[in-house]
């Protein structure tokens, strides 16, 4: 868990990831205040939140996996 938080706070997280996190916050705000009048748009917004959240989680684990592969290539003994 500590390594996961470290990767979330590193500068390797790109601006695209920050924008996607901002979109999650906007979607959550729109859904919680019920600002959408049409049910179809509400369904789309509710589907977008888990998709974008899982994208961010997958990116963090890809960074960890990439660092693991890099450590095998360049051992630091």
N, CA, C and O atoms as a DFTB+ gen file, in Angstrom:
308 C
 N C O
     1  1       0.831      -1.193       0.000
     2  2       0.000       0.000       0.000
     3  2       0.873       1.254       0.000
     4  3       0.561       2.238      -0.671
     5  1       1.967       1.208       0.757
     6  2       2.847       2.367       0.840
     7  2       3.475       2.670      -0.522
     8  3       3.629       3.831      -0.900
     9  1       3.836       1.611      -1.253
    10  2       4.427       1.797      -2.577
    11  2       3.392       2.366      -3.548
    12  3       3.731       3.184      -4.403
    13  1       2.145       1.942      -3.423
    14  2       1.078       2.447      -4.282
    15  2       0.871       3.937      -4.067
    16  3       0.717       4.682      -5.035
    17  1       0.865       4.385      -2.827
    18  2       0.702       5.809      -2.530
    19  2       1.900       6.596      -3.038
    20  3       1.747       7.715      -3.529
    21  1       3.095       6.016      -2.923
    22  2       4.296       6.687      -3.425
    23  2       4.198       6.911      -4.931
    24  3       4.564       7.977      -5.425
    25  1       3.711       5.922      -5.655
    26  2       3.582       6.068      -7.100
    27  2       2.478       7.042      -7.486
    28  3       2.558       7.686      -8.532
    29  1       1.460       7.155      -6.660
    30  2       0.402       8.127      -6.959
    31  2       0.896       9.555      -6.802
    32  3       0.388      10.460      -7.465
    33  1       1.881       9.774      -5.935
    34  2       2.357      11.123      -5.662
    35  2       3.615      11.498      -6.438
    36  3       4.115      12.611      -6.276
    37  1       4.135      10.617      -7.267
    38  2       5.347      10.927      -8.022
    39  2       5.019      11.765      -9.245
    40  3       3.881      11.757      -9.716
    41  1       6.006      12.490      -9.766
    42  2       5.758      13.301     -10.963
    43  2       5.611      12.477     -12.230
    44  3       5.361      13.035     -13.298
    45  1       5.762      11.151     -12.136
    46  2       5.587      10.321     -13.324
    47  2       4.127      10.257     -13.756
    48  3       3.829       9.935     -14.907
    49  1       3.225      10.560     -12.840
    50  2       1.820      10.616     -13.217
    51  2       1.654      11.843     -14.112
    52  3       1.909      12.970     -13.688
    53  1       1.236      11.618     -15.315
    54  2       1.219      12.681     -16.305
    55  2      -0.024      13.543     -16.176
    56  3      -0.937      13.253     -15.402
    57  1      -0.029      14.613     -16.962
    58  2      -1.160      15.534     -16.919
    59  2      -2.452      14.869     -17.349
    60  3      -3.526      15.221     -16.862
    61  1      -2.358      13.905     -18.263
    62  2      -3.554      13.189     -18.690
    63  2      -4.210      12.493     -17.506
    64  3      -5.436      12.473     -17.395
    65  1      -3.401      11.925     -16.626
    66  2      -3.940      11.261     -15.444
    67  2      -4.609      12.262     -14.504
    68  3      -5.634      11.957     -13.895
    69  1      -4.029      13.450     -14.387
    70  2      -4.651      14.481     -13.555
    71  2      -5.980      14.940     -14.163
    72  3      -6.940      15.202     -13.438
    73  1      -6.032      15.035     -15.480
    74  2      -7.277      15.431     -16.150
    75  2      -8.344      14.368     -15.947
    76  3      -9.508      14.695     -15.715
    77  1      -7.962      13.103     -16.033
    78  2      -8.932      12.027     -15.830
    79  2      -9.424      12.023     -14.385
    80  3     -10.608      11.792     -14.141
    81  1      -8.541      12.274     -13.431
    82  2      -8.979      12.396     -12.040
    83  2      -9.925      13.561     -11.835
    84  3     -10.873      13.472     -11.055
    85  1      -9.665      14.660     -12.539
    86  2     -10.559      15.817     -12.483
    87  2     -11.924      15.473     -13.079
    88  3     -12.953      15.909     -12.564
    89  1     -11.938      14.692     -14.162
    90  2     -13.211      14.261     -14.755
    91  2     -14.000      13.375     -13.799
    92  3     -15.226      13.460     -13.740
    93  1     -13.303      12.530     -13.055
    94  2     -13.990      11.705     -12.060
    95  2     -14.655      12.592     -11.016
    96  3     -15.797      12.348     -10.629
    97  1     -13.944      13.621     -10.557
    98  2     -14.511      14.533      -9.555
    99  2     -15.716      15.278     -10.114
   100  3     -16.717      15.444      -9.417
   101  1     -15.633      15.728     -11.359
   102  2     -16.767      16.434     -11.969
   103  2     -17.958      15.498     -12.124
   104  3     -19.088      15.879     -11.819
   105  1     -17.716      14.272     -12.596
   106  2     -18.814      13.312     -12.751
   107  2     -19.466      12.997     -11.412
   108  3     -20.691      12.925     -11.318
   109  1     -18.656      12.810     -10.381
   110  2     -19.210      12.521      -9.062
   111  2     -20.056      13.688      -8.565
   112  3     -21.111      13.480      -7.964
   113  1     -19.599      14.912      -8.811
   114  2     -20.362      16.096      -8.395
   115  2     -21.680      16.193      -9.149
   116  3     -22.721      16.469      -8.553
   117  1     -21.640      15.968     -10.447
   118  2     -22.865      16.036     -11.255
   119  2     -23.861      14.978     -10.813
   120  3     -25.056      15.251     -10.700
   121  1     -23.368      13.767     -10.562
   122  2     -24.270      12.692     -10.148
   123  2     -24.823      12.947      -8.751
   124  3     -26.008      12.719      -8.511
   125  1     -23.996      13.412      -7.833
   126  2     -24.465      13.593      -6.455
   127  2     -25.464      14.736      -6.323
   128  3     -26.363      14.671      -5.484
   129  1     -25.323      15.787      -7.141
   130  2     -26.273      16.891      -7.077
   131  2     -27.441      16.722      -8.039
   132  3     -28.339      17.563      -8.077
   133  1     -27.436      15.639      -8.820
   134  2     -28.529      15.312      -9.741
   135  2     -28.803      16.460     -10.710
   136  3     -29.942      16.901     -10.862
   137  1     -27.748      16.934     -11.358
   138  2     -27.872      18.033     -12.305
   139  2     -28.254      17.576     -13.704
   140  3     -28.549      18.408     -14.561
   141  1     -28.254      16.273     -13.952
   142  2     -28.579      15.744     -15.276
   143  2     -30.052      15.378     -15.297
   144  3     -30.547      14.681     -14.411
   145  1     -30.747      15.859     -16.324
   146  2     -32.188      15.624     -16.394
   147  2     -32.547      14.351     -17.149
   148  3     -33.604      13.769     -16.907
   149  1     -31.695      13.917     -18.046
   150  2     -32.022      12.758     -18.870
   151  2     -31.340      11.513     -18.314
   152  3     -30.170      11.548     -17.935
   153  1     -32.090      10.413     -18.272
   154  2     -31.574       9.174     -17.692
   155  2     -30.426       8.581     -18.504
   156  3     -29.515       7.970     -17.945
   157  1     -30.471       8.761     -19.823
   158  2     -29.416       8.202     -20.662
   159  2     -28.060       8.812     -20.314
   160  3     -27.064       8.096     -20.209
   161  1     -28.020      10.125     -20.136
   162  2     -26.765      10.789     -19.778
   163  2     -26.300      10.376     -18.385
   164  3     -25.102      10.262     -18.126
   165  1     -27.251      10.157     -17.504
   166  2     -26.897       9.729     -16.146
   167  2     -26.271       8.334     -16.168
   168  3     -25.327       8.064     -15.425
   169  1     -26.794       7.454     -17.013
   170  2     -26.213       6.111     -17.132
   171  2     -24.790       6.199     -17.668
   172  3     -23.897       5.506     -17.181
   173  1     -24.576       7.053     -18.672
   174  2     -23.227       7.222     -19.220
   175  2     -22.260       7.765     -18.174
   176  3     -21.121       7.308     -18.078
   177  1     -22.715       8.738     -17.392
   178  2     -21.843       9.292     -16.356
   179  2     -21.506       8.253     -15.297
   180  3     -20.374       8.199     -14.816
   181  1     -22.477       7.435     -14.935
   182  2     -22.222       6.406     -13.919
   183  2     -21.289       5.323     -14.438
   184  3     -20.555       4.718     -13.657
   185  1     -21.303       5.071     -15.726
   186  2     -20.374       4.093     -16.291
   187  2     -18.971       4.667     -16.437
   188  3     -17.989       3.926     -16.397
   189  1     -18.871       5.972     -16.604
   190  2     -17.568       6.593     -16.800
   191  2     -16.701       6.562     -15.546
   192  3     -15.478       6.456     -15.649
   193  1     -17.298       6.651     -14.389
   194  2     -16.522       6.715     -13.147
   195  2     -15.703       5.443     -12.912
   196  3     -14.500       5.555     -12.679
   197  1     -16.288       4.239     -12.961
   198  2     -15.431       3.064     -12.733
   199  2     -14.397       2.846     -13.832
   200  3     -13.304       2.345     -13.569
   201  1     -14.739       3.222     -15.058
   202  2     -13.784       3.046     -16.157
   203  2     -12.578       3.953     -15.965
   204  3     -11.440       3.503     -16.103
   205  1     -12.807       5.220     -15.651
   206  2     -11.681       6.138     -15.483
   207  2     -10.889       5.824     -14.215
   208  3      -9.667       5.973     -14.197
   209  1     -11.571       5.393     -13.160
   210  2     -10.866       5.033     -11.932
   211  2      -9.982       3.813     -12.158
   212  3      -8.839       3.775     -11.701
   213  1     -10.512       2.815     -12.864
   214  2      -9.701       1.626     -13.132
   215  2      -8.527       1.958     -14.044
   216  3      -7.474       1.329     -13.939
   217  1      -8.688       2.932     -14.935
   218  2      -7.569       3.375     -15.772
   219  2      -6.434       3.910     -14.900
   220  3      -5.269       3.582     -15.127
   221  1      -6.766       4.725     -13.914
   222  2      -5.730       5.274     -13.036
   223  2      -5.041       4.182     -12.227
   224  3      -3.824       4.223     -12.047
   225  1      -5.799       3.211     -11.740
   226  2      -5.218       2.125     -10.948
   227  2      -4.300       1.268     -11.814
   228  3      -3.212       0.887     -11.381
   229  1      -4.734       0.968     -13.028
   230  2      -3.912       0.164     -13.931
   231  2      -2.618       0.892     -14.261
   232  3      -1.565       0.261     -14.345
   233  1      -2.675       2.215     -14.452
   234  2      -1.463       2.985     -14.759
   235  2      -0.435       2.879     -13.634
   236  3       0.759       2.739     -13.897
   237  1      -0.887       2.944     -12.399
   238  2       0.044       2.866     -11.263
   239  2       0.729       1.506     -11.244
   240  3       1.943       1.432     -11.053
   241  1      -0.032       0.425     -11.439
   242  2       0.579      -0.899     -11.426
   243  2       1.484      -1.117     -12.633
   244  3       2.450      -1.873     -12.538
   245  1       1.199      -0.479     -13.757
   246  2       2.109      -0.555     -14.898
   247  2       3.430       0.139     -14.588
   248  3       4.486      -0.337     -15.003
   249  1       3.389       1.261     -13.861
   250  2       4.624       1.923     -13.439
   251  2       5.446       1.008     -12.537
   252  3       6.662       0.909     -12.698
   253  1       4.793       0.342     -11.594
   254  2       5.492      -0.566     -10.685
   255  2       6.110      -1.720     -11.469
   256  3       7.260      -2.088     -11.230
   257  1       5.350      -2.289     -12.401
   258  2       5.856      -3.393     -13.213
   259  2       7.018      -2.936     -14.093
   260  3       7.993      -3.668     -14.262
   261  1       6.920      -1.735     -14.650
   262  2       8.012      -1.195     -15.462
   263  2       9.278      -0.994     -14.651
   264  3      10.376      -1.269     -15.134
   265  1       9.134      -0.516     -13.423
   266  2      10.306      -0.358     -12.553
   267  2      10.917      -1.708     -12.192
   268  3      12.137      -1.834     -12.085
   269  1      10.069      -2.714     -12.006
   270  2      10.569      -4.050     -11.706
   271  2      11.377      -4.591     -12.881
   272  3      12.461      -5.140     -12.686
   273  1      10.861      -4.441     -14.090
   274  2      11.597      -4.900     -15.268
   275  2      12.899      -4.131     -15.447
   276  3      13.916      -4.704     -15.836
   277  1      12.866      -2.843     -15.165
   278  2      14.075      -2.028     -15.289
   279  2      15.123      -2.429     -14.254
   280  3      16.322      -2.367     -14.527
   281  1      14.676      -2.840     -13.070
   282  2      15.639      -3.249     -12.048
   283  2      16.328      -4.555     -12.431
   284  3      17.479      -4.771     -12.051
   285  1      15.654      -5.427     -13.172
   286  2      16.309      -6.641     -13.651
   287  2      17.334      -6.321     -14.731
   288  3      18.353      -7.000     -14.852
   289  1      17.060      -5.295     -15.506
   290  2      17.969      -4.922     -16.580
   291  2      19.212      -4.223     -16.033
   292  3      20.320      -4.456     -16.517
   293  1      19.032      -3.377     -15.037
   294  2      20.136      -2.628     -14.427
   295  2      20.200      -2.941     -12.931
   296  3      19.658      -2.181     -12.129
   297  1      20.845      -4.037     -12.537
   298  2      20.900      -4.353     -11.096
   299  2      21.753      -3.334     -10.347
   300  3      22.785      -2.882     -10.843
   301  1      21.305      -2.982      -9.151
   302  2      21.996      -1.974      -8.324
   303  2      22.638      -2.647      -7.115
   304  3      22.230      -2.396      -5.981
   305  1      23.596      -3.464      -7.334
   306  2      24.247      -4.167      -6.226
   307  2      25.439      -3.398      -5.753
   308  3      26.122      -3.828      -4.823
